[in-house]
């Protein structure tokens, strides 16, 4: 009987090998394409670029994705490289979207890619390999790539110019705080809101909101005026003496801009600033 057992199992082995071979012949690699590229996070220091990769699985069985690697070139210079473990179940006989997010730090980009800081946009070349655990075939890497352009973002600057005094009495003062907003970017900005806090000689002079709906022009300097009404009674006569006797004031100004960015890809952004020093008084 022991001698007959191998002979009896041999046909089953042959059938099993044929079945495995048939399965191997019928398993197809999924096809990949970049379905969309969009900016999912943005400020003036960094931007998150997300690639939506469409995975088309032609097989009647679900597939397991193990992870991916990525190589992002900007102006033909390699900038971001890495790999990520990410397990995703890819549905059978259908399409799934796998997202690959990449964070671009603009300071690092300027230090890595020569000349990019002087441009409003730059070209990119994105290459990724998605790794799958395919039936019979085992671990398999499949490439996908995309070329395009991304906006290059530069950090704005806020300069405090002076304070002009329109009306001054023992009860109060009507003033304007004059700022210059230097926007080096190739897109404009619309101010949704500015919150500010002005301290003079250690005393809080003004806290408020201003400039809603004001536009900041692209590639240039925009003058901004913040009207301030000062209550001498609350602050004290020291404020009156400062405004009448001195040619400049020691100040600290903190602020937060909320912008609607006038670029189709970028959306909204915040910008914080903190300035201090001596500010001249114009009477």
C-alpha positions as CSV (number, residue, x, y, z in Angstrom):
1,X,0.0,0.0,0.0
2,X,2.9,2.4,0.8
3,X,4.3,1.7,-2.6
4,X,1.0,2.6,-4.3
5,X,0.4,5.8,-2.4
6,X,2.9,8.0,-4.4
7,X,1.4,6.6,-7.6
8,X,-2.1,7.6,-6.4
9,X,-1.0,11.1,-5.3
10,X,1.0,11.9,-8.4
11,X,-2.1,12.6,-10.6
12,X,-3.3,15.0,-7.9
13,X,0.0,16.7,-7.8
14,X,0.0,17.2,-11.6
15,X,-3.6,18.6,-11.4
16,X,-2.5,20.9,-8.6
17,X,0.5,22.2,-10.6
18,X,-1.7,22.8,-13.6
19,X,-4.2,24.7,-11.4
20,X,-1.4,26.9,-10.0
21,X,0.0,27.5,-13.4
22,X,-3.4,28.4,-14.7
23,X,-3.9,30.8,-11.8
24,X,-0.5,32.3,-12.5
25,X,-1.3,32.7,-16.1
26,X,-4.6,34.4,-15.3
27,X,-3.3,36.8,-12.6
28,X,-2.7,40.2,-14.2
29,X,-0.7,43.1,-12.7
30,X,-2.9,46.1,-11.8
31,X,-2.5,49.2,-14.0
32,X,-1.7,52.6,-12.4
33,X,-2.2,56.2,-13.4
34,X,-2.2,59.5,-11.5
35,X,-5.8,60.5,-11.4
36,X,-5.3,64.0,-9.8
37,X,-2.7,66.2,-8.2
38,X,-3.9,68.7,-5.6
39,X,-2.6,70.8,-2.8
40,X,-4.0,69.6,0.5
41,X,-2.1,71.9,2.8
42,X,-0.4,75.3,2.4
43,X,1.3,78.1,4.2
44,X,4.1,80.4,3.2
45,X,6.7,78.0,4.5
46,X,5.6,74.7,3.1
47,X,3.0,73.0,0.9
48,X,1.6,69.5,0.9
49,X,1.2,68.0,-2.6
50,X,-1.0,64.9,-2.8
51,X,-1.0,62.5,-5.7
52,X,-4.2,60.5,-6.2
53,X,-3.1,57.2,-7.8
54,X,-5.8,55.2,-9.5
55,X,-5.3,51.4,-9.2
56,X,-7.2,49.4,-11.8
57,X,-7.4,45.8,-10.7
58,X,-8.6,43.5,-13.5
59,X,-8.5,40.3,-11.4
60,X,-11.5,38.6,-9.9
61,X,-9.7,38.6,-6.5
62,X,-8.8,41.5,-4.2
63,X,-5.1,42.5,-4.0
64,X,-3.0,43.6,-1.1
65,X,-0.9,46.7,-1.5
66,X,2.2,46.8,0.8
67,X,3.5,50.3,0.4
68,X,5.2,52.7,-2.1
69,X,8.4,54.6,-2.8
70,X,8.6,58.1,-4.3
71,X,11.1,60.3,-6.1
72,X,10.1,63.9,-6.7
73,X,12.3,66.0,-9.0
74,X,11.9,69.8,-9.3
75,X,13.5,71.4,-12.3
76,X,15.1,68.1,-13.0
77,X,16.9,68.1,-9.6
78,X,16.0,65.2,-7.2
79,X,14.4,66.8,-4.2
80,X,12.3,64.3,-2.2
81,X,13.0,60.5,-2.0
82,X,11.7,57.9,0.3
83,X,9.4,54.9,0.9
84,X,6.4,54.3,3.0
85,X,4.7,51.2,4.3
86,X,1.0,51.4,3.7
87,X,-1.3,48.4,3.5
88,X,-4.3,48.9,1.3
89,X,-6.9,46.3,0.2
90,X,-7.5,46.8,-3.6
91,X,-11.0,45.7,-4.6
92,X,-11.4,43.0,-7.1
93,X,-12.4,43.8,-10.7
94,X,-12.5,47.5,-10.0
95,X,-10.7,50.8,-9.3
96,X,-9.3,52.1,-6.0
97,X,-7.5,55.4,-5.2
98,X,-4.3,55.4,-3.2
99,X,-3.1,58.8,-2.0
100,X,0.6,59.7,-1.9
101,X,1.2,63.0,0.1
102,X,4.5,64.8,-0.2
103,X,5.5,67.9,1.9
104,X,7.6,70.6,0.1
105,X,9.5,72.8,2.5
106,X,10.2,76.0,0.5
107,X,13.4,76.9,2.4
108,X,14.8,73.4,1.8
109,X,13.7,73.6,-1.9
110,X,15.6,76.9,-2.3
111,X,18.7,75.5,-0.8
112,X,18.6,72.3,-2.9
113,X,17.5,73.6,-6.3
114,X,19.5,76.5,-7.6
115,X,17.5,79.4,-9.1
116,X,14.1,78.2,-8.1
117,X,13.5,81.0,-5.6
118,X,13.5,83.5,-8.5
119,X,10.6,81.8,-10.3
120,X,6.8,81.9,-9.9
121,X,6.4,78.2,-10.8
122,X,8.6,75.2,-11.5
123,X,8.3,71.9,-13.3
124,X,8.2,68.6,-11.4
125,X,8.6,65.0,-12.3
126,X,7.0,62.5,-9.9
127,X,7.9,58.8,-10.0
128,X,6.5,56.2,-7.6
129,X,6.5,52.4,-7.4
130,X,3.5,50.7,-5.6
131,X,4.4,47.4,-4.1
132,X,1.7,44.6,-4.2
133,X,1.6,41.0,-2.8
134,X,0.1,39.3,-5.9
135,X,-1.3,35.7,-5.8
136,X,1.4,33.3,-7.0
137,X,3.6,36.1,-8.4
138,X,4.5,37.4,-4.9
139,X,5.8,40.9,-4.2
140,X,5.6,43.0,-7.3
141,X,6.5,46.7,-7.8
142,X,4.7,48.7,-10.5
143,X,5.8,52.2,-11.5
144,X,3.6,55.3,-12.1
145,X,4.8,58.8,-13.0
146,X,3.5,62.3,-13.6
147,X,4.9,65.6,-14.9
148,X,3.5,69.0,-14.3
149,X,4.1,72.4,-12.7
150,X,3.8,73.7,-9.1
151,X,3.6,77.3,-7.8
152,X,6.7,78.5,-6.0
153,X,5.8,80.4,-2.8
154,X,8.0,83.1,-1.1
155,X,7.7,84.4,2.4
156,X,6.1,88.0,2.5
157,X,7.3,90.8,4.8
158,X,5.5,93.4,6.8
159,X,7.3,96.7,7.5
160,X,6.0,99.2,10.0
161,X,6.4,102.7,8.6
162,X,5.0,105.3,11.0
163,X,2.0,106.5,13.0
164,X,0.1,109.5,11.8
165,X,-2.0,111.5,14.3
166,X,-5.1,113.1,12.8
167,X,-6.8,114.4,16.0
168,X,-5.4,114.7,19.5
169,X,-7.1,115.9,22.6
170,X,-6.9,115.2,26.4
171,X,-9.7,112.6,25.8
172,X,-8.3,110.6,23.0
173,X,-6.5,110.4,19.6
174,X,-7.5,109.4,16.1
175,X,-4.5,107.8,14.4
176,X,-3.4,105.7,11.5
177,X,-0.8,102.9,11.7
178,X,0.9,102.7,8.3
179,X,2.3,99.4,7.1
180,X,3.9,98.2,4.0
181,X,3.2,94.6,2.9
182,X,5.9,93.2,0.6
183,X,4.5,90.3,-1.5
184,X,7.2,88.7,-3.6
185,X,4.9,86.1,-5.1
186,X,3.4,85.9,-8.6
187,X,-0.1,85.9,-7.2
188,X,-2.2,88.4,-5.3
189,X,-3.8,88.1,-1.8
190,X,-7.2,89.2,-0.5
191,X,-7.3,89.9,3.2
192,X,-10.1,88.1,4.9
193,X,-9.1,89.5,8.3
194,X,-6.2,91.0,10.1
195,X,-6.0,90.6,13.9
196,X,-3.4,92.9,15.6
197,X,-2.1,93.9,19.0
198,X,-0.1,97.1,19.4
199,X,2.0,97.8,22.5
200,X,3.7,101.2,23.1
201,X,6.3,101.6,25.9
202,X,4.9,98.4,27.5
203,X,1.3,99.6,27.4
204,X,-1.4,98.0,25.3
205,X,-2.6,100.8,23.0
206,X,-4.8,98.9,20.5
207,X,-6.2,95.4,19.9
208,X,-8.6,94.8,17.0
209,X,-9.5,93.6,13.6
210,X,-9.0,95.5,10.3
211,X,-8.5,95.5,6.5
212,X,-11.2,92.9,5.6
213,X,-11.5,92.8,1.8
214,X,-8.4,94.7,1.0
215,X,-6.3,93.3,-1.9
216,X,-2.5,92.8,-1.8
217,X,-0.9,93.1,-5.2
218,X,1.4,90.5,-6.6
219,X,5.2,91.0,-7.1
220,X,5.2,94.3,-5.2
221,X,4.6,96.4,-2.1
222,X,1.1,97.4,-0.9
223,X,0.5,100.2,1.6
224,X,-1.9,99.4,4.4
225,X,-3.5,101.8,6.9
226,X,-5.0,100.6,10.2
227,X,-7.2,103.3,11.8
228,X,-6.8,103.4,15.6
229,X,-8.9,105.3,18.1
230,X,-7.0,105.8,21.4
231,X,-8.8,106.4,24.7
232,X,-6.5,108.6,26.7
233,X,-8.8,108.1,29.8
234,X,-8.1,104.4,29.8
235,X,-4.5,104.4,28.9
236,X,-3.5,107.5,30.9
237,X,-2.0,110.9,30.3
238,X,1.4,109.3,29.5
239,X,0.0,108.4,26.1
240,X,-0.9,112.1,25.5
241,X,2.6,113.2,26.5
242,X,4.2,110.6,24.2
243,X,2.2,111.8,21.3
244,X,2.9,115.5,21.9
245,X,6.5,115.4,23.1
246,X,8.3,112.6,21.3
247,X,9.3,112.2,17.7
248,X,9.1,108.4,17.8
249,X,7.6,105.6,20.0
250,X,9.0,102.2,21.1
251,X,6.5,99.7,19.9
252,X,5.7,96.0,19.6
253,X,3.2,94.9,16.9
254,X,1.9,91.4,16.6
255,X,-0.6,90.3,13.9
256,X,-2.2,87.5,12.1
257,X,-3.4,87.8,8.5
258,X,-6.0,85.4,7.1
259,X,-5.8,85.5,3.3
260,X,-7.8,84.2,0.4
261,X,-4.9,83.4,-2.0
262,X,-5.6,84.5,-5.5
263,X,-4.3,81.3,-7.2
264,X,-6.4,78.5,-8.5
265,X,-4.4,75.8,-6.6
266,X,-3.6,77.4,-3.3
267,X,-6.9,78.5,-1.5
268,X,-6.6,80.1,1.9
269,X,-3.5,80.8,4.1
270,X,-2.5,82.4,7.4
271,X,0.5,84.7,8.0
272,X,1.8,85.7,11.4
273,X,4.2,88.6,12.0
274,X,5.9,90.2,15.0
275,X,7.6,93.5,14.7
276,X,9.3,95.8,17.3
277,X,11.5,98.9,17.4
278,X,11.1,102.7,17.2
279,X,8.3,104.1,15.1
280,X,8.1,107.8,14.0
281,X,5.1,110.0,14.7
282,X,3.7,112.1,11.9
283,X,1.5,115.0,13.2
